[in-house]
Amino acid sequence: MDNIRTYADDLLQFFHQRYKDCLRSLAHELVHHLQNERGDLMGMGPTVQGYAQKDKHMREMEREAYEKGNMCFRDYEDGLKQ
């Protein structure tokens, strides 16, 4: 019985982490949507491997998406804990 309980606890933790990963990714992509609405992504080339390392503007777009997306998610999580 302890093995089943341990397995169930591990499984719940796994799905909880995947849920958080999905929400964090969604927040990141919503920042990209905002960038697109502002016109910041106009005229960009294809997002091939390494684009964020080679193009300064796109690197800044990724930095903003990581920063604002993660902070938005962090604020959401902190709000749940209150």
Backbone torsions as a table, in degrees:
resi	resn	phi	psi	omega
1	MET	NA	-38.1	178.8
2	ASP	-62.8	-35.5	178.5
3	ASN	-63.2	-40.8	179.6
4	ILE	-66.3	-42.9	179.5
5	ARG	-63.1	-43.7	178.8
6	THR	-62.5	-44.1	178.7
7	TYR	-61.2	-45.0	-179.2
8	ALA	-64.0	-42.2	177.9
9	ASP	-62.1	-43.3	178.1
10	ASP	-63.1	-41.4	-179.5
11	LEU	-65.2	-43.0	177.8
12	LEU	-63.4	-40.9	177.9
13	GLN	-63.1	-41.3	178.4
14	PHE	-58.9	-50.2	-178.1
15	PHE	-68.1	-34.1	176.3
16	HIS	-62.3	-42.8	179.4
17	GLN	-66.8	-40.3	178.9
18	ARG	-63.7	-39.9	177.6
19	TYR	-58.7	-46.2	179.5
20	LYS	-64.6	-40.7	178.5
21	ASP	-61.7	-41.5	179.7
22	CYS	-65.0	-42.8	179.1
23	LEU	-66.5	-38.2	178.4
24	ARG	-65.2	-42.0	178.2
25	SER	-64.7	-40.0	178.3
26	LEU	-62.4	-43.8	178.3
27	ALA	-59.6	-42.9	178.7
28	HIS	-59.9	-47.6	-177.5
29	GLU	-69.0	-31.4	176.6
30	LEU	-67.4	-31.0	174.1
31	VAL	-66.1	-40.2	176.2
32	HIS	-62.1	-37.1	176.6
33	HIS	-61.9	-44.3	176.9
34	LEU	-59.5	-43.7	178.6
35	GLN	-60.1	-40.9	179.0
36	ASN	-65.3	-42.6	178.4
37	GLU	-63.5	-33.9	178.2
38	ARG	-75.8	-13.9	-178.3
39	GLY	90.4	8.2	-177.8
40	ASP	-69.6	-18.0	-177.3
41	LEU	-103.3	8.7	179.2
42	MET	-63.8	135.4	174.6
43	GLY	74.5	9.7	179.5
44	MET	-75.7	151.8	177.9
45	GLY	-81.6	-171.7	179.1
46	PRO	-66.5	149.5	179.0
47	THR	-90.3	70.4	178.3
48	VAL	-81.3	167.0	-179.1
49	GLN	-54.3	130.0	178.1
50	GLY	88.6	2.0	-176.7
51	TYR	-59.8	-36.2	-177.0
52	ALA	-76.2	-15.1	176.8
53	GLN	-91.9	-25.6	-174.1
54	LYS	-95.8	-25.7	-175.0
55	ASP	-112.2	115.5	-176.4
56	LYS	-60.0	-41.3	-179.6
57	HIS	-63.7	-45.2	-179.4
58	MET	-69.3	-30.8	175.4
59	ARG	-63.4	-41.1	177.5
60	GLU	-65.6	-37.5	177.7
61	MET	-63.4	-41.8	177.5
62	GLU	-66.9	-41.2	179.1
63	ARG	-59.9	-46.3	179.6
64	GLU	-61.9	-42.5	-179.6
65	ALA	-64.3	-42.6	177.2
66	TYR	-64.3	-47.8	-176.5
67	GLU	-64.1	-55.1	-176.1
68	LYS	-70.3	-38.6	178.5
69	GLY	-63.6	-46.2	179.7
70	ASN	-66.6	-40.5	180.0
71	MET	-67.5	-38.1	176.7
72	CYS	-61.4	-45.9	179.3
73	PHE	-65.8	-40.3	178.7
74	ARG	-61.0	-44.4	177.8
75	ASP	-61.4	-40.4	177.8
76	TYR	-61.0	-49.3	-179.8
77	GLU	-62.2	-43.3	179.4
78	ASP	-62.9	-35.8	177.0
79	GLY	-64.5	-33.0	178.3
80	LEU	-69.4	-28.2	-176.1
81	LYS	-80.2	-15.1	-177.7
82	GLN	-79.2	NA	NA
